[in-house]
Amino acid sequence: MFWIYWNTAWSLIISGIMVATIVSHPDAELVEITAAKQKL
């Protein structure tokens, strides 16, 4: 059951980083989406 604990910990850490990134750079995701659409 040790790996379940680490899976949960990493999931919380990664989601926390993603939330922090979106909060600090709210337009970064929109920029990536528009850039991807321009490539198409």
Secondary structure by P-SEA (a helix, b strand, c coil): caaaaaaaaaaaaaaaaaaaaaaaccaaaaaaaaaaaaac
